[in-house]
Amino acid sequence: MSVLEDPIDILIVDAVGERHASYRDMLAGTARRVVARAPGAEARQLYRDGGFAAALVRLDGAPGGARADLAAMLALCDAAFGPPVIVIADEIPVGAPSTPLEYLPAPFVSELLANRISCLVARGRLKSELARRDVLVSDLVEKVERATAAAAEERRTSETLRERLSEQIHRSKNLLAIMQSIAQRTMSEGREISEARDVLLGRLRTLGRAHHLVSEAGGKGIALADVVEAELADVHHRVATSGPKVRLSASVVQTFALAIHELAVNAQKHGALGPDAEGSVAVGWTFFECGADRYLEVAWTERGIAAPEAPPRYGFGLTLVASFAGGSGLAPNVTFDADGLRCRMRLSEDVIVAG
């Protein structure tokens, strides 16, 4: 006889009460407890309440009631809520539920019943263990997938940070180079020390504001309007700005901000924005196309005061502004006429950021 490692409880549904005691004898050593009942509501309730490793339904004696019990038990078994069911009958029941039946023909050898129950319960336990392991495997797969996704996100974040760090280092090197060039040009333009100091500090503050705008953008483009606004904040009531929404790449923001700063300083010292002048400045930008080239032109126009004559040579500021002329074949982009200073600066499409 097959004996399970742990004794189990068995529910017997048999209309013949005289056979109830024999089941206990047949299942001794296999079952810890054998509960035998006649077909009916009590038997079905015991099955529903659980606690049994298997149920045995014998169809002879009172086949109508036993079949009702069997149908109710198999409904629960099919829904994965009930223990397995063994049917003892002369033949497989006709019209039995679609759920597969464990069938034991009658009459039967007592050892066969114990072996069938042992195998059935062992199989049920194995299925439960496999199901539990499937759940564990599914949970593990889900955890691995989440960990893989998290690792991929971490890699993307690390790559983004690495790119930003590289850009920051590159910008810092450029900033230092620009600062050195500004310091050298500022100190070599024949100014008094106090004047040179003020000029240098103004230019360095411009670089600081531009650097702040670039850092705040987080690798995205910087609005041209923001650059202009930052440099003309002190005289904004005398400046009119217009133009489409445009974003500049970080590579051009520092030099463009310096150019606007130099134009503003020149206008406050010698032009339309001077303390005794009643002039104004218009800053506008528009896209143009010339053949296959597309560029953005930024126009600086002073009104209300006659500009002084063009200087014999350009200092740092006008040299920087002139560098935005857009090519050696173009007309000079800085003019001094009767209406005041005018300037056109061209930004190539490769420094314009989408959005």
C-alpha positions, 0 to 999 in steps of 0.5 A: 500500500502506498502511504503518504508522508503526512496523514490526510483527511478523506471525505466519503459520500456513500448512501449505504451506511453499513459501508462507512466503517469499511472505508476507515479500515481500507484507508488505515495508514493512509488517512488520518481521519475518514469522515463518511456521510450520506449524500445531501446538504451536509456532505456538500457543506463539508466539502465546501468548508474544506480541510479534506485532501480528497473526496470519494463519491459512491454512486450506487445505493442512492444515485440521484443524491450522490450525483447531485453531490458530485455535480456540486463538488466538481463545480468547486473542483473545476473552479480550483476551490475544492479538493480532488474527487474520486467516483466509485461506480459500475461505469463512468457516469453518463452525462458527467460534468466536463471536469475530468473525473477520477474513476474507480470501478466497483467492485474494487480491491481495498489496496487499489482505493488507498493507492488511488487516493495516495497518488491523487493527493500526491499529484495534487500536492505536486501541482500545487507546488508547481503552481507555487513555483510558477508564481515564484518564477513569475515574480522573479521574472518580473523582478528581473525585468524591473531590475533590467529596466531600472539598470537601463534607465540608470545607464541612460541617466549616467550617459546623460549626466556624462554628456552634460558633464562633458558639455560643462567641462567644454563650456568651462574651458571656453569660458576661461579662454574667453575671459582670458581674451577679454582681460587681455583686450580690456587691459590693452586698450589704453584705459585708466586702471579704474575704467578698465576695471569697470569695463572688465567687470561689466564684461565678466558679469555678462559672461556670468549671466550667459553661463547662468542661462545656459546652465538653467536650460539643462542642455536645451536651447536658450531663448534669444529674447531671454539673452537680450532681456538679461543684457538690457534689463537696466535700460529696458524702458528705452528698448523695443524688442520684436521677433519670432520665438528662437532658441540659440545653442549654448555654443553661441550664447556667450559671444552673442550676449557679449555683443549685445552688452557691448552695443548697450554700453556703447549706446549708453556712453555715446549713443541713443541710451546716454543719460542726456540723450532722448533716443531709443533702441529697437532690437528685432530679429527675422529669418532670411533665406539666401539661396540654400542658406538660411540664417537669423538676422538680428538688427540693432537700430538706434534712433533719436541721436546722431551717431558719432563718426566711425572710429579709425579702428574697432575696439573689442566691442565693435570687433566682436559685433563685426564678427557676426557679419556672416562672411567676408563677402557681405557689406559691413554690418555696423554703420554710423549714419545721421539717424544713429548707429545701426548694426546687423548680426547674422546667426547661421542656422546651425546655432538655432535650436528647434523649439 
